[in-house]
Amino acid sequence: MKKILIADDDEFTQRILSRIIEQLGFEADLVNDGEQLLKNALKEHYLLIISDIEMPKKSGIEVIHTIRNDFPNSLKHVPVIALTGHKDSEYIKILLKEGFDGHISKPFSTKDIETCINETIEKLENPDHKEENGNGLNGINKLINLDRINEFAEGDEGFIKDIITVFIDNAPELIEIMEEALEKKDWEGIRQSSHKLSSQLSFLGADNLALMSEKLETLAKFQKGMDEVKDIVHIISESVKNLVKHLKSKNFKNQLK
Amino acid sequence: MKVLICEDDEMILKMVEFKMKREGYDVEVARNGKEAAEIISKRTFDLIITDLLMPYMTGLELINLARTKLKVTTPIIVLSKIGLEETVLKAFDMGADDYVVKPFSPSELSVRAKRLLNKE
């Protein structure tokens, strides 16, 4: 139970992290990509998983969705910490809403890692905290807030369903346009698709995602920060796909009734 | 009362249309500025509600065209995600009568619409 899994495609980060973890008295397992992470996490009960976000084969976001949604009950609640180069608070809020238990920003110190492990152990011993990181329906309820749509609906449930359906139909298309625009370095395409997405998300009460899209729109407008733009498009795309998946789920539909 | 809603986003169009119909307005819709321009050049309305960022013709271009070339005096409410002062001022300068930032509440839109129509 004292094993910690580290997933990062950067060997340098892997080495530093594993050394710190071993110095703190834990054993470290190292993997290079998201697929290996999932394989390992299915085989063993780790005390903690520390996962990079940008990894080959499966990203950190895809990994956290798979663990929280598709893993057996005995394994799906494993604490997972996101390792990221971002310090942007909206970005980090999204990571937490997606199901991560915390984050460590690069470059990190030994102290950061120690604090993170201690906090994880504390939470495991004090299960009250678990509620905060609910996934599935609870998680998605935090991801969106239908108050505004309800205000429009004035009790007409058919209308709410209609609006959700339009979003389910539209959003993946917008994401596709956004990703294509990113590939072609088409700033105007990124700007338009993020603008539209941020409007829709704001009405759905997905505030963090809406703010993130807005930030993307601004970056695209001034045509700067391609690396940051790439990361933001990635996280928005994964989060929106996850949101759509949940809006389509039976659980959510039943809840609307 | 006849309202023209000009919005390229299907979800927001549906929401605004639903609200205005509930309030008892006759609603017509256009999905971009160009389509709206064609409609207002042929028919008159009591109120026009328009988005800003749209394909073919933006909301600002539509307002400009309506006020200068088409000589339309119908009150216009702008709906926009952009709350920047620069954009808001530009919209008023072009001839918009009101400006609502998304995500607005349905009651706010309805009150602003009524206020403009009572002035008429």
Boltz contact constraints between the chains, C-beta under 6 A:
constraints:
  - contact:
      token1: [A, 148]
      token2: [B, 103]
      max_distance: 6.0
  - contact:
      token1: [A, 151]
      token2: [B, 105]
      max_distance: 6.0
  - contact:
      token1: [A, 151]
      token2: [B, 106]
      max_distance: 6.0
  - contact:
      token1: [A, 152]
      token2: [B, 15]
      max_distance: 6.0
  - contact:
      token1: [A, 152]
      token2: [B, 19]
      max_distance: 6.0
  - contact:
      token1: [A, 152]
      token2: [B, 106]
      max_distance: 6.0
  - contact:
      token1: [A, 159]
      token2: [B, 18]
      max_distance: 6.0
  - contact:
      token1: [A, 163]
      token2: [B, 11]
      max_distance: 6.0
  - contact:
      token1: [A, 166]
      token2: [B, 10]
      max_distance: 6.0
  - contact:
      token1: [A, 166]
      token2: [B, 11]
      max_distance: 6.0
  - contact:
      token1: [A, 167]
      token2: [B, 11]
      max_distance: 6.0
  - contact:
      token1: [A, 195]
      token2: [B, 53]
      max_distance: 6.0
  - contact:
      token1: [A, 196]
      token2: [B, 9]
      max_distance: 6.0
  - contact:
      token1: [A, 199]
      token2: [B, 81]
      max_distance: 6.0
  - contact:
      token1: [A, 199]
      token2: [B, 102]
      max_distance: 6.0
  - contact:
      token1: [A, 200]
      token2: [B, 11]
      max_distance: 6.0
  - contact:
      token1: [A, 202]
      token2: [B, 103]
      max_distance: 6.0
  - contact:
      token1: [A, 203]
      token2: [B, 103]
      max_distance: 6.0
